[in-house]
Amino acid sequence: MLDPKRMFSVSELEETLTIQDIQQALVNVGVEIYGSADQELRIAERVRLHIMDSGVRVVTNGGLSVQFTARTQRSDAPSAHSEELFRRVREAVGEQASSRGYEEAGAEIVEVKDPVNEARVLDVWHEVTYRKSLDDISEAVEEVRWALDLEKYVRL
């Protein structure tokens, strides 16, 4: 197992780091994993005691990075334009993220549909994803903890 305190170069990371190494380092500090794939860990965020979500991810595709998604909901401001909803996310979350070295990786509008009736849209989310490239596991652990503590739902 890799020592989470040891510094690795990006080329060393690509050669030696596995998603299981990162997962173990996160579990060792009490971070709960929601799901995993070959090059991605989805970090669990408790919405309620029995409901989890996953807006924070650790990705090893092309190097080590942490990313998270922040959002607003159309239901909070039904008459607001999409540009305004995205702007609010960027102001409330993006400024904090950029001060830590995150860059905006994308923005999208997501329709939240009724699980019983796919034709019915329950809400519309305006999501902005931020990503930060990292050099070692200890940085990833630190950034995951920060992202978990960050309020990612922007109320209007």
DRENNUSE-570433 format. One record per residue (C-alpha): residue in three letters; y, z, x. Coordinates in nm, 3 decimals. Each point is the difference from the previous one (the first is absolute). Layout:
R  rest        y        z        x
R   ALA        Y        Z        X
...
This chain:
R  rest        y        z        x
R   MET    0.000    0.000    0.000
R   LEU    0.352   -0.076    0.119
R   ASP    0.232    0.288    0.080
R   PRO    0.289   -0.021   -0.255
R   LYS    0.241    0.141    0.262
R   ARG   -0.077   -0.261    0.268
R   MET    0.242   -0.294    0.026
R   PHE   -0.152   -0.348   -0.025
R   SER    0.159   -0.335    0.069
R   VAL   -0.014   -0.256   -0.281
R   SER   -0.259   -0.207    0.187
R   GLU   -0.212    0.313    0.057
R   LEU    0.033    0.084   -0.367
R   GLU   -0.124   -0.339   -0.107
R   GLU   -0.300    0.033    0.232
R   THR   -0.098    0.363   -0.064
R   LEU    0.151    0.128   -0.323
R   THR   -0.209   -0.010   -0.313
R   ILE    0.100    0.076   -0.353
R   GLN   -0.252    0.287    0.012
R   ASP    0.187    0.156    0.298
R   ILE    0.324   -0.004   -0.196
R   GLN   -0.171    0.129   -0.312
R   GLN   -0.150    0.292    0.193
R   ALA    0.337    0.089    0.157
R   LEU    0.161    0.004   -0.345
R   VAL   -0.281    0.202   -0.158
R   ASN    0.024    0.249    0.291
R   VAL    0.358    0.082   -0.102
R   GLY   -0.080    0.024   -0.372
R   VAL    0.100   -0.349   -0.118
R   GLU   -0.216   -0.127   -0.284
R   ILE   -0.120   -0.362    0.005
R   TYR    0.003   -0.190   -0.331
R   GLY   -0.188   -0.306    0.122
R   SER   -0.065   -0.213    0.305
R   ALA   -0.071   -0.356    0.109
R   ASP   -0.067   -0.160    0.337
R   GLN    0.361    0.020    0.117
R   GLU    0.166    0.232   -0.252
R   LEU   -0.002    0.360   -0.116
R   ARG    0.156    0.082   -0.336
R   ILE    0.134    0.354    0.011
R   ALA   -0.044    0.216   -0.311
R   GLU    0.304    0.127   -0.181
R   ARG   -0.059    0.238   -0.287
R   VAL    0.191   -0.100   -0.312
R   ARG   -0.156    0.282   -0.200
R   LEU   -0.290    0.229    0.079
R   HIS   -0.256   -0.257   -0.116
R   ILE    0.191   -0.326    0.067
R   MET    0.057   -0.158    0.340
R   ASP    0.200   -0.299    0.112
R   SER    0.038   -0.171    0.333
R   GLY    0.340   -0.131    0.105
R   VAL   -0.041    0.092    0.370
R   ARG   -0.226   -0.202    0.228
R   VAL   -0.105   -0.013    0.365
R   VAL   -0.069   -0.357    0.109
R   THR   -0.160   -0.122    0.324
R   ASN    0.034   -0.373   -0.060
R   GLY    0.196   -0.136    0.301
R   GLY    0.072    0.349    0.136
R   LEU    0.036    0.346   -0.146
R   SER    0.255    0.053   -0.279
R   VAL    0.080    0.229   -0.291
R   GLN    0.139   -0.144   -0.318
R   PHE    0.105    0.141   -0.333
R   THR    0.134   -0.130   -0.330
R   ALA    0.297    0.144   -0.189
R   ARG    0.099   -0.100   -0.354
R   THR    0.217    0.025   -0.306
R   GLN   -0.118   -0.048   -0.358
R   ARG    0.159   -0.227   -0.258
R   SER   -0.059    0.270   -0.265
R   ASP    0.254    0.224    0.177
R   ALA    0.277   -0.259   -0.041
R   PRO   -0.105   -0.265   -0.254
R   SER    0.325   -0.195    0.026
R   ALA    0.022   -0.005    0.382
R   HIS   -0.053   -0.327    0.182
R   SER   -0.279   -0.034    0.255
R   GLU    0.253   -0.027    0.285
R   GLU    0.144    0.339   -0.098
R   LEU   -0.343    0.163   -0.013
R   PHE   -0.094   -0.134    0.345
R   ARG    0.340    0.106    0.136
R   ARG   -0.056    0.358   -0.119
R   VAL   -0.334    0.018    0.183
R   ARG    0.156   -0.139    0.316
R   GLU    0.286    0.251   -0.016
R   ALA   -0.209    0.304   -0.087
R   VAL   -0.305   -0.064    0.218
R   GLY    0.076   -0.293    0.228
R   GLU    0.278    0.176    0.188
R   GLN   -0.225    0.297    0.080
R   ALA   -0.282   -0.233    0.101
R   SER    0.214   -0.217    0.226
R   SER    0.133    0.308    0.180
R   ARG   -0.364    0.071    0.098
R   GLY   -0.065   -0.357    0.116
R   TYR   -0.152   -0.150   -0.316
R   GLU    0.080   -0.354   -0.101
R   GLU   -0.020   -0.152   -0.345
R   ALA   -0.326   -0.195   -0.022
R   GLY    0.036   -0.133   -0.353
R   ALA    0.124    0.051   -0.353
R   GLU   -0.166   -0.089   -0.326
R   ILE    0.013    0.049   -0.374
R   VAL   -0.322    0.146   -0.139
R   GLU   -0.089    0.008   -0.369
R   VAL   -0.194    0.311   -0.094
R   LYS   -0.235   -0.106   -0.277
R   ASP   -0.179    0.197   -0.265
R   PRO   -0.360    0.044    0.120
R   VAL   -0.124   -0.049   -0.357
R   ASN    0.219   -0.301   -0.085
R   GLU    0.089   -0.219    0.302
R   ALA    0.257   -0.190   -0.208
R   ARG    0.209    0.316   -0.040
R   VAL    0.237    0.089    0.285
R   LEU    0.059    0.376    0.022
R   ASP    0.268   -0.013    0.268
R   VAL    0.137   -0.216    0.279
R   TRP    0.026    0.142    0.352
R   HIS    0.235   -0.128    0.268
R   GLU   -0.179    0.079    0.326
R   VAL    0.120   -0.020    0.359
R   THR   -0.250    0.038    0.284
R   TYR    0.101    0.137    0.339
R   ARG   -0.201   -0.027    0.323
R   LYS    0.023    0.159    0.344
R   SER   -0.198   -0.114    0.305
R   LEU   -0.142    0.279    0.214
R   ASP   -0.154    0.051    0.342
R   ASP   -0.246    0.286   -0.052
R   ILE   -0.197    0.205   -0.249
R   SER    0.223    0.308    0.024
R   GLU    0.299   -0.211   -0.107
R   ALA   -0.202   -0.133   -0.293
R   VAL   -0.090    0.355   -0.107
R   GLU    0.366    0.106    0.023
R   GLU    0.122   -0.303   -0.197
R   VAL   -0.264    0.042   -0.271
R   ARG    0.107    0.361   -0.047
R   TRP    0.365   -0.105   -0.020
R   ALA   -0.076   -0.278   -0.248
R   LEU   -0.202    0.236   -0.218
R   ASP    0.293    0.244   -0.017
R   LEU    0.249   -0.275   -0.082
R   GLU    0.100   -0.044   -0.365
R   LYS   -0.103   -0.361   -0.060
R   TYR    0.076   -0.017   -0.370
R   VAL    0.371   -0.060   -0.048
R   ARG    0.129    0.119   -0.334
R   LEU    0.315   -0.160   -0.138
